[in-house]
């Protein structure tokens, strides 16, 4: 069942619409056409209580700033590009610098700050699809890039996010969603007691500016290893250089069994407090684990004030700075080539 309402108004006078995607159990997702942002994701806990498991804001004012990228659709490129520049087809491309000398999440005015048009509202699929054209030169990226993002919420409490796009020039395409999850409920406090499992033998070591060194580092024997279940907090304060550099986990994991276009399970998480578990499926080669290390006194939903490590992100992607590292998975989208990427988050109750 899909319903909609006005969520707020922009300074231009444009109305921002919120779409409520509810399944037969009463669980639901809510998304807005400003930034194609996920605002709420409400699923039952072990006692049947409906619980909102993503951080966010109550009104449009928060999302107009949204320095933490809560729920955001990130584009054209998720994560960091070193020195905010790269070379494509022999030409240097210069981007905006918005994290010291680097470009983070495509710049200070990315897809999460743009109005999207409603392309399709499909009652049978319980989905909405937003679209926009990112014009040639937007934030420095080449080509008119026609992009759509679909949110679909199933009867199995699975949120499916699908991206499609095409550009009239060769460009970079590496979209992701930047939701912060707290499976005990948004505003409930730290996520360090959550259990996490990431199917990855390797991660990318970073420098002090969070740009990867270019190496694939084994997780084995390090605090970065989530191949077997452990709590996020078990090793987060370990005397380990990579965790000190990131202020906790803020690292890209190169997930196992990648094959282009193939969707497979890449990670799972679980809250003992609520019994809510989440499996993550994607056709992307990598996922960024971010444990909200730099969230500070953020005024969120329901009067809650979010602080560090009160949400975690699992952002599906290619490696950070991949456009500048030949050995990484390529984010290059050729002129006229169809872009497609799919990620889903499935929620259920996990028995101890």
C-alpha positions as CSV (number, residue, x, y, z in Angstrom):
1,X,0.0,0.0,0.0
2,X,1.4,3.4,-1.0
3,X,0.2,6.7,0.4
4,X,1.8,10.1,0.2
5,X,1.8,13.5,1.9
6,X,3.6,16.8,1.9
7,X,6.8,16.6,4.0
8,X,7.8,20.2,3.7
9,X,8.6,23.1,1.3
10,X,11.8,24.4,-0.2
11,X,12.8,28.0,-0.4
12,X,11.9,27.8,-4.1
13,X,8.3,27.1,-3.2
14,X,8.5,23.5,-4.3
15,X,6.7,20.9,-2.2
16,X,8.6,17.9,-0.9
17,X,6.5,14.7,-1.0
18,X,6.9,11.7,1.3
19,X,5.9,8.3,0.1
20,X,4.8,5.6,2.6
21,X,5.3,2.0,1.4
22,X,3.5,-0.4,3.8
23,X,3.2,-4.1,3.6
24,X,0.3,-6.3,4.9
25,X,2.0,-6.8,8.3
26,X,2.1,-3.0,9.0
27,X,5.9,-2.7,8.5
28,X,6.8,0.2,6.2
29,X,9.4,2.4,4.6
30,X,9.2,6.1,3.9
31,X,11.1,8.0,1.3
32,X,11.1,11.6,0.0
33,X,11.6,13.1,-3.4
34,X,14.1,15.6,-2.1
35,X,17.4,13.7,-2.4
36,X,15.6,10.4,-2.9
37,X,16.2,10.0,0.8
38,X,15.1,7.1,3.0
39,X,13.4,8.8,6.0
40,X,12.0,5.8,7.9
41,X,12.3,2.0,7.9
42,X,9.9,0.5,10.4
43,X,9.9,-3.3,11.1
44,X,8.7,-5.5,14.0
45,X,10.9,-6.5,16.9
46,X,10.8,-9.9,18.7
47,X,7.7,-8.8,20.6
48,X,6.0,-7.5,17.5
49,X,6.6,-3.8,18.3
50,X,7.1,-1.7,15.2
51,X,10.6,-0.2,15.4
52,X,12.2,2.5,13.2
53,X,15.7,1.2,12.5
54,X,17.2,4.2,10.6
55,X,18.5,7.6,11.8
56,X,17.0,10.7,10.3
57,X,15.0,13.9,10.8
58,X,11.4,14.7,11.5
59,X,11.1,17.4,8.8
60,X,12.7,18.8,5.6
61,X,14.8,21.4,7.5
62,X,17.2,18.6,8.8
63,X,17.7,17.1,5.4
64,X,18.5,20.5,3.8
65,X,21.7,20.5,5.9
66,X,22.2,16.7,6.6
67,X,25.9,16.8,7.1
68,X,25.9,13.2,8.1
69,X,24.1,12.1,4.9
70,X,21.3,10.3,6.8
71,X,19.4,8.1,4.4
72,X,20.8,9.8,1.4
73,X,21.1,8.7,-2.2
74,X,24.8,9.4,-2.9
75,X,25.9,10.2,-6.5
76,X,27.5,10.3,-8.9
77,X,30.2,8.8,-6.8
78,X,30.0,7.4,-3.3
79,X,33.0,7.8,-0.9
80,X,36.2,9.7,-1.6
81,X,38.2,10.8,-4.6
82,X,41.8,11.8,-3.9
83,X,42.6,15.5,-4.4
84,X,39.1,15.9,-6.0
85,X,40.5,15.0,-9.5
86,X,41.0,12.2,-11.9
87,X,41.9,11.6,-15.5
88,X,39.3,10.2,-18.0
89,X,40.0,9.6,-21.6
90,X,43.2,11.6,-21.3
91,X,41.4,14.7,-19.9
92,X,41.7,15.9,-16.3
93,X,38.4,16.2,-14.4
94,X,38.4,18.7,-11.5
95,X,35.7,18.2,-8.7
96,X,34.8,20.3,-5.7
97,X,36.8,19.8,-2.6
98,X,34.6,19.2,0.4
99,X,36.8,17.1,2.8
100,X,40.1,18.9,3.1
101,X,41.7,18.3,-0.4
102,X,39.4,15.4,-1.3
103,X,36.0,15.0,-2.8
104,X,33.6,13.2,-0.5
105,X,30.3,11.7,-1.8
106,X,30.6,13.8,-5.0
107,X,30.9,17.2,-3.4
108,X,29.0,19.7,-1.2
109,X,25.9,19.6,-3.4
110,X,25.4,16.1,-4.5
111,X,22.3,14.0,-5.4
112,X,21.1,14.1,-1.8
113,X,20.5,17.9,-2.2
114,X,18.5,17.7,-5.4
115,X,14.8,17.4,-6.2
116,X,13.9,14.2,-8.0
117,X,10.8,13.6,-10.0
118,X,8.4,10.8,-9.4
119,X,8.9,8.5,-12.4
120,X,6.7,5.6,-11.3
121,X,4.4,4.6,-8.4
122,X,3.7,0.9,-8.6
123,X,1.0,-0.2,-6.2
124,X,1.3,-3.9,-7.2
125,X,5.1,-3.9,-6.5
126,X,4.8,-1.5,-3.5
127,X,7.5,0.6,-5.0
128,X,8.3,4.2,-6.1
129,X,10.9,5.2,-8.6
130,X,12.5,8.7,-8.7
131,X,14.5,10.1,-11.6
132,X,16.6,13.1,-12.5
133,X,19.1,14.3,-15.0
134,X,22.5,15.2,-13.6
135,X,23.7,17.8,-16.1
136,X,27.1,17.7,-17.8
137,X,29.6,19.3,-15.4
138,X,27.5,19.0,-12.3
139,X,30.1,19.0,-9.5
140,X,32.6,18.6,-12.3
141,X,31.5,15.2,-13.5
142,X,31.2,14.8,-17.3
143,X,28.1,14.0,-19.3
144,X,24.3,14.4,-19.0
145,X,23.6,11.4,-16.7
146,X,20.0,10.3,-16.6
147,X,19.5,8.3,-13.4
148,X,16.7,6.6,-11.5
149,X,16.4,5.0,-8.1
150,X,13.7,2.6,-7.1
151,X,12.6,1.8,-3.6
152,X,10.6,-1.4,-3.2
153,X,9.3,-2.7,0.2
154,X,8.3,-6.4,0.1
155,X,5.9,-8.6,2.2
156,X,9.1,-10.2,3.5
157,X,10.2,-6.9,5.1
158,X,13.0,-6.4,2.5
159,X,13.9,-3.0,1.2
160,X,15.2,-3.2,-2.3
161,X,17.1,-0.3,-3.8
162,X,17.8,-0.3,-7.6
163,X,19.7,2.2,-9.5
164,X,19.7,2.6,-13.3
165,X,21.3,5.2,-15.5
166,X,22.8,6.2,-18.8
167,X,25.2,9.1,-19.8
168,X,25.9,10.8,-23.1
169,X,29.6,11.0,-22.2
170,X,31.9,8.6,-20.4
171,X,31.7,9.3,-16.7
172,X,31.9,7.9,-13.2
173,X,28.9,6.0,-11.8
174,X,29.1,4.6,-8.3
175,X,25.8,5.2,-6.5
176,X,25.0,4.1,-2.9
177,X,22.6,4.7,0.0
178,X,24.0,6.2,3.2
179,X,21.4,5.0,5.8
180,X,22.6,4.7,9.4
181,X,21.1,1.6,11.0
182,X,20.3,1.0,14.7
183,X,18.5,-2.3,15.0
184,X,17.6,-1.5,18.6
185,X,15.7,1.5,17.2
186,X,16.8,5.0,16.2
187,X,17.6,7.1,19.3
188,X,18.2,4.0,21.5
189,X,21.9,4.6,22.0
190,X,25.1,2.9,20.9
191,X,25.3,0.2,18.3
192,X,28.5,-1.3,19.8
193,X,26.4,-4.1,21.2
194,X,25.2,-5.1,17.7
195,X,26.6,-8.3,16.2
196,X,28.0,-8.0,12.7
197,X,29.2,-10.4,10.1
198,X,30.9,-9.3,6.8
199,X,31.8,-11.8,4.1
200,X,35.2,-10.4,3.3
201,X,38.7,-11.6,3.5
202,X,40.2,-8.2,2.6
203,X,39.8,-4.6,3.4
204,X,41.4,-1.4,2.1
205,X,43.9,0.1,4.5
206,X,43.7,3.9,4.7
207,X,46.0,6.8,5.2
208,X,45.4,9.6,7.7
209,X,43.2,11.4,5.2
210,X,41.0,8.2,4.8
211,X,42.2,7.6,1.2
212,X,43.1,3.9,0.7
213,X,46.7,3.1,0.3
214,X,45.9,1.0,-2.7
215,X,46.5,-2.3,-0.9
216,X,44.1,-5.2,-0.3
217,X,44.9,-6.0,3.4
218,X,43.9,-9.4,4.9
219,X,41.4,-9.1,7.8
220,X,42.8,-12.3,9.3
221,X,44.4,-11.8,12.7
222,X,43.3,-8.1,12.9
223,X,40.4,-6.3,14.6
224,X,39.0,-5.7,11.1
225,X,37.9,-9.4,10.8
226,X,34.1,-9.8,10.8
227,X,34.0,-13.1,9.0
228,X,32.6,-14.7,12.1
229,X,30.0,-13.0,14.3
230,X,31.2,-10.5,16.8
231,X,30.0,-7.3,18.3
232,X,30.9,-4.0,16.7
233,X,32.3,-2.9,20.0
234,X,34.5,-5.9,20.7
235,X,37.6,-4.5,19.0
236,X,36.6,-0.9,18.0
237,X,38.9,0.6,20.7
238,X,41.8,-1.8,19.9
239,X,45.4,-0.5,19.8
240,X,45.4,-0.8,16.0
241,X,46.6,1.9,13.6
242,X,43.7,1.6,11.1
243,X,41.1,2.0,13.8
244,X,42.9,5.0,15.2
245,X,43.1,6.6,11.8
246,X,39.3,6.1,11.2
247,X,38.2,6.9,14.7
248,X,36.7,3.5,14.6
249,X,35.5,1.5,11.6
250,X,35.3,3.7,8.5
251,X,36.8,1.2,6.0
252,X,35.9,-0.5,2.7
253,X,35.6,-4.3,2.7
254,X,36.2,-6.2,-0.5
255,X,33.5,-8.8,-0.3
256,X,33.8,-12.4,-1.3
257,X,32.4,-14.2,-4.4
258,X,32.0,-11.0,-6.5
259,X,30.9,-11.6,-10.1
260,X,29.6,-8.7,-12.1
261,X,25.8,-8.4,-12.0
262,X,25.4,-11.2,-9.5
263,X,23.5,-10.4,-6.2
264,X,24.7,-12.3,-3.2
265,X,24.6,-11.9,0.6
266,X,27.6,-9.7,1.7
267,X,26.8,-8.9,5.4
268,X,24.5,-9.4,8.3
269,X,23.8,-7.6,11.5
270,X,21.7,-8.3,14.7
271,X,20.6,-6.5,17.8
272,X,20.2,-8.7,20.9
273,X,18.0,-6.1,22.5
274,X,15.2,-6.3,19.9
275,X,16.0,-9.5,18.1
276,X,15.9,-7.6,14.8
277,X,18.4,-8.9,12.3
278,X,19.3,-7.6,8.8
279,X,20.9,-9.3,5.8
280,X,22.5,-7.2,3.1
281,X,22.5,-8.4,-0.5
282,X,24.2,-6.6,-3.4
283,X,25.8,-6.9,-6.8
284,X,28.5,-4.5,-5.8
285,X,32.1,-5.7,-5.2
286,X,32.6,-3.8,-1.9
287,X,30.9,-2.4,1.2
288,X,31.9,0.5,3.4
289,X,31.5,-0.1,7.1
290,X,31.1,3.2,9.0
291,X,30.3,3.2,12.7
292,X,29.1,6.8,13.0
293,X,32.4,7.9,14.5
294,X,31.9,11.6,13.7
295,X,28.2,12.0,14.5
296,X,28.0,14.5,17.3
297,X,25.0,16.0,19.0
298,X,22.8,15.7,15.9
299,X,19.2,16.6,16.6
300,X,17.2,13.7,15.0
301,X,13.8,12.2,15.0
302,X,11.4,12.2,17.9
303,X,13.5,14.6,19.9
304,X,16.4,12.3,20.0
305,X,20.0,13.6,19.9
306,X,22.3,11.3,18.1
307,X,25.9,10.9,19.1
308,X,28.9,9.0,17.9
309,X,28.4,5.3,17.2
310,X,24.6,5.4,17.5
311,X,24.2,4.1,13.9
312,X,26.2,2.1,11.5
313,X,26.3,2.2,7.7
314,X,26.9,-0.6,5.2
315,X,27.4,1.4,1.9
316,X,27.6,-0.8,-1.2
317,X,30.1,0.5,-3.7
318,X,33.4,0.1,-5.5
319,X,36.6,0.9,-3.6
320,X,37.1,4.5,-2.5
321,X,39.2,6.5,-5.0
322,X,38.8,3.6,-7.5
323,X,38.9,6.0,-10.4
324,X,42.5,6.7,-9.6
325,X,43.7,3.2,-8.8
326,X,44.1,0.8,-11.7
327,X,43.9,-2.4,-9.6
328,X,40.5,-1.4,-8.0
329,X,37.1,-2.2,-9.5
330,X,36.4,0.4,-12.1
331,X,33.6,3.0,-11.6
332,X,33.8,4.1,-15.2
333,X,30.5,4.2,-17.2
334,X,31.1,4.4,-20.9
335,X,29.1,6.7,-23.1
336,X,25.7,5.1,-23.9
337,X,26.4,2.1,-21.5
338,X,23.5,1.1,-19.2
339,X,24.3,1.5,-15.5
340,X,22.6,-0.9,-13.1
341,X,23.1,-1.6,-9.4
342,X,21.0,-3.4,-6.8
343,X,21.2,-3.6,-3.1
344,X,18.6,-4.9,-0.6
345,X,18.2,-5.0,3.2
346,X,16.1,-7.9,4.6
347,X,14.8,-7.7,8.1
348,X,13.7,-10.6,10.3
349,X,13.8,-11.9,13.9
350,X,16.9,-13.8,14.8
351,X,16.6,-16.4,17.6
352,X,19.5,-16.5,20.0
